[in-house]
Amino acid sequence: MANTTHSGLKWIMRAGYSARGAIYLLVGTLALLAAFTSASASGTKDALVDLRALPFGIPALWAIGLGMIAYLIWRIAAGIADVEDHGTSPKGLTARGLQIITGLLHALIGVAIIGLAVGGQGSGDRSAQDWTQVLMSMPMGRYLVAAGALILLGAGIYYAQKGWRGTYKSHLERTRLTERVDPILTAGLVIYGLMMALIALSLAFAALNADPTQAGGLGKALQDLRAMTFGRLLLGGAGLGLLAFSLYNFIEAAYRVVPKFSDPDIATLIDR
């Protein structure tokens, strides 16, 4: 029975990481195209709106949305059952709590994607501005937005250091493929972390100036890069980085080592 549960959870995990990989594959491709054409750089939701217009777009949106729900199930199960052996120390409980929180955030993304599949439209950056405006209308609203900026900045630092220090290698199986793509995975995590930091910066400016229009999501961060000196090169680099982060998610889907139900003798990238 335990083996059946573990096998089912493993496939749920794979669906979740694959869905996240598909999202950043789409956004990274569009960013790379925008770097060398007159097209505008798109954020996550705008890229998904573009996907919806394609012949296979609606089934693809359903698959990605359900994958995000699968990611929720994986993260909640991982946090509650502690399948990754974080333990019950304060640090371990914090890690398990963050697993559940990130699962819930991805579930919101999944619900939004499914809503888009059944007919919704909208702009990702306008959505970011809308919820920022809602927060600012509350008591202590500017401080809430500032807190959100700090959380995003912390997440960006986490991903960047995860790539820079190579801590992700301890939970990836060592194979010929993972060894070859390892430098790409490192770059993807670092660049994704930097992109999250740019989003956090836009929220910080919105909070500082009490101006929700300064807030933006990934699309605004990419457009800001394009507006800088050597902007097309920066945007192209960001696009390649997001494609690398997409690959990281696909590799996680296929080769993630989970202590509670993986072979204890399996070699990881950190063992080489």
Disulfide bonds with the S-S distance in Angstrom:
none
